Amino acid sequence: MFFENIFKIGFIADLYDRDTRKMEIEDERLLPELLDKYGKIVVVDLGCGTGREFPLLLKSPNVVKIIGIDFSYPMLRIAKDKWASDDRIELLDDDIRSLKKFKRNKIKNKCVFLLLCNTLGNLKETDRKKAVQRIFEKMIPGDVFIAYLRKPKGKGRIWQDRVSIQVEAIEYLLINGLWKVAWDILGKHPNFYYDSKRRDVVVKAGGEELFISHRFTEDEIRELFSKFKTKIIPGKSFWIVVAEKK
């Protein structure tokens, strides 16, 4: 999938980091309060990007350390430049589908694994299952896994939902630089649509999928997290999934 290489491009990382919206999403502003429930913790920020959410996470006085994990070197380079002097931050070049470099046995505190901004929904279905399974294997009893997963559209009229999906796709195209990537590399402008069968917002160019953003149903989440003891909290735009190892 072409999408997997996009965020390894340097200027894409720069565009991502400059996105001034950052954590403006109402549902994710609740994170510090949510994290405070677990005592002194190490946060494992899976798909941390440039670390632009670290300030929000550090608002919780119980966060003693953040381990930011991402497979994009340009993203991690920016994060390292910004956070090199903060000994609470550790950065790891790793893939959430394998987590080969992450060593849980070296951490004494409870871990809270985080997947924010529908990161899981940006993976294709087989990779979503692989990532959740790998996180489950890395966790020990007492650890917590919190994922923010996009809720389906459908509360408004059909035309309103289509407009909303198109606006979101255009935002991803512009903010994440996908329009320039498609033109520079493929020589074609991207197009976008909603695949109602897959429940994916899809951005394509030249037959290649540049980006997907999946919409999760509650039943789908329960099946995906079947090995966990799971609580699903309905937010405004996201399901907030709080999962513990049984």
Secondary structure, DSSP 8 states (H G I E B T S, - for coil): -THHHHTTSHHHHHHHHH-TTTT--GGGGGHHHHHGGGSSEEEEEET-TTSTTHHHHTTSTTEEEEEEEES-HHHHHHHHHHHTT-TTEEEEE--TTT--S--GGG--SEEEEEE-TTGGGGS-HHHHHHHHHHHHHH--TT-EEEEEEE----SS-HHHHHHHHHHHHHHHHHHTTHHHHIIIIISS--EEEEETTTTEEEEEETTEEEEEEE---HHHHHHHTTTEEEEEEE-SSEEEEEEEE-
